[in-house]
Amino acid sequence: MIIFDPSTLSAISHTLNTASVISVSIQNQSSLSLSQDTKSQLAKSQLANSSRKLSHLTRTITPTLIAQATTPTPNSDTSKCGSGQPRDKYTQPFACNSIWNMPIGSNAKYVDAYIGSKGVGVDTDWFIRTQESDRAVATYMPGSWGPGRCTGTQPQQQAQWHPEAGEWLKVPDSLIIEDARQGFTPNNSSAFLKPDGRTLVSFNVTTRCWQGGPLYGVWFGQQDIYGDGIDGGHGGSGMSSIGGSIRKGELLNDEPIRHALKIVLWGKWLHYNSSSSTPGRRWPARLADANAANQYQGSNSALVMGSLLAIPPNVTAQSLGLTSKAGKKIFQAMQDYGAYVVDDAGWDYNYLCVERSAEQEYEALNGHQIHGDTALQEDFAKIIAAVKVVDNNESNSIGGGGTPRQPLAPPIGN
C-alpha cells in the first residue's frame, strides 16, 4: 500500500475512451466536460496521478481523464506462444505476446536510468473474481481522493457515453477495500473479472467500506483477459490494473517469476519534453500525468511514463549483494522480463506493484508486511540503483527484440 507523507496528495487519473476526453473535479462530487477530438487530444492528454503538497485533504484536484472501452477479442494467436504446461489465466493473464509476458531480448539497448530514490514500498493492486451468484451492486464516483471515498453519491460519469459504465457490477459480499485516511491515499487500481471469465472491468481509487455495500471508484473501461493487457487503471500511464502485478506465491515459492513487473517512481526522475509527440510518456503508456509538465523534472529523456526498466545481463544477484529470497526473485524477474513505470509515487519513494492476496500471504507467513521487510527493502534499493532503461522497447520489438532471455509463455489453458 502506498503510504504518503501526510502533506502529500496524489490526484487520480484514468484511461477510458480515446473518443472521449473527460475533465473531472473530485471533492464531494464530480463535474465534467467532454471533447470529441480523438487523436489530437490523445496525443496531448496527460492523466493525473499527480502529487502536490497541500495543507489539507479537501482541496479540489482537477485531473483529465481519457476513457477507453475495449471490446473483448477472440483468443490470442497461439502461434505466438511457447510450449509447456498451459497457463492459468487467473494468475498469469493476457496473450502470450502481451507486454507482461514477453521476456527481454538479446537486442535490448540499455541506457542509464538515473533514479535517485532509495525508499521502498508497495502499491496495492486488486484482482477480484466474481460469480453469477454474487450480488450486483451500484458503482459510484468516490466522494473524495482522501478520506471519505465512500461518501460518493454520483453514478459513474462515463455512463452517459459508455452505457456499460452505468451497469451494476457483481461483487462478492465479503469484499472490503478500505477508505483512505490521513497520510494514506492508495491508488487501489482494480480489475473485476466478470462471471463470463473473460471481461475485466477496471477502476481506480477503488473503495468499498462495508460488506454488501456499493462499490466506489472511477470506471475506465473493460478489457479482455485473453487480450494484450495494456490498458487499465494505473492512472499515471493508463496501464493495466493487474498485468505485471506480483501475484500470490511468487515471492515465496521456488519458481521464478515469469512475467514483467510494474513499478511506481517519483516524478522528479521522469522526463518531460513539451516538443515530443508524446510528452512525458512512451509506448506502451497511453498517458502521462496531467501535471507532468511541472512534476516530471528528470533530465534523462529515456526515463518517462511507460519506460521498461531492466537489469543488464552482466549484473548478478551476488554482485549486488542481495540477501533475501524475495529480493533475488525480483532481481531475476527484472533481468529476464523487466518492469514498466506505471505511476508517479508523489514523493521520494519507489513502489513495487503487488496484488492484494500476495501482500496478505507474505504477511501471514513472515509476520510482517512486504514494506516492513528490512532485507527486502535493502535488496530492492540495490536493484533500483542497478536498473537501466530498455530504450528500444517498441510494439514491434517488445523487450528490445532478438532472442528472448526466457522461453515464450505457453498458451492459457482455461
Secondary structure as GFF3:
##gff-version 3
##sequence-region A 1 414
A	DSSP	beta_strand	8	10	.	.	.	ID=ss1
A	DSSP	beta_strand	15	26	.	.	.	ID=ss2
A	DSSP	beta_strand	30	35	.	.	.	ID=ss3
A	DSSP	alpha_helix	38	44	.	.	.	ID=ss4
A	DSSP	beta_strand	51	53	.	.	.	ID=ss5
A	DSSP	beta_strand	64	67	.	.	.	ID=ss6
A	DSSP	three_ten_helix	78	80	.	.	.	ID=ss7
A	DSSP	beta_strand	110	112	.	.	.	ID=ss8
A	DSSP	beta_strand	119	129	.	.	.	ID=ss9
A	DSSP	beta_strand	135	137	.	.	.	ID=ss10
A	DSSP	beta_strand	139	140	.	.	.	ID=ss11
A	DSSP	three_ten_helix	149	151	.	.	.	ID=ss12
A	DSSP	three_ten_helix	157	160	.	.	.	ID=ss13
A	DSSP	three_ten_helix	163	166	.	.	.	ID=ss14
A	DSSP	beta_strand	169	171	.	.	.	ID=ss15
A	DSSP	beta_strand	189	193	.	.	.	ID=ss16
A	DSSP	beta_strand	199	207	.	.	.	ID=ss17
A	DSSP	beta_strand	215	224	.	.	.	ID=ss18
A	DSSP	beta_strand	231	234	.	.	.	ID=ss19
A	DSSP	beta_strand	239	239	.	.	.	ID=ss20
A	DSSP	beta_strand	261	265	.	.	.	ID=ss21
A	DSSP	three_ten_helix	267	269	.	.	.	ID=ss22
A	DSSP	alpha_helix	292	295	.	.	.	ID=ss23
A	DSSP	beta_strand	308	310	.	.	.	ID=ss24
A	DSSP	alpha_helix	317	320	.	.	.	ID=ss25
A	DSSP	alpha_helix	325	336	.	.	.	ID=ss26
A	DSSP	beta_strand	339	344	.	.	.	ID=ss27
A	DSSP	beta_strand	349	355	.	.	.	ID=ss28
A	DSSP	alpha_helix	356	366	.	.	.	ID=ss29
A	DSSP	three_ten_helix	370	372	.	.	.	ID=ss30
A	DSSP	alpha_helix	374	386	.	.	.	ID=ss31
A	DSSP	beta_strand	388	390	.	.	.	ID=ss32
A	DSSP	three_ten_helix	398	400	.	.	.	ID=ss33
###
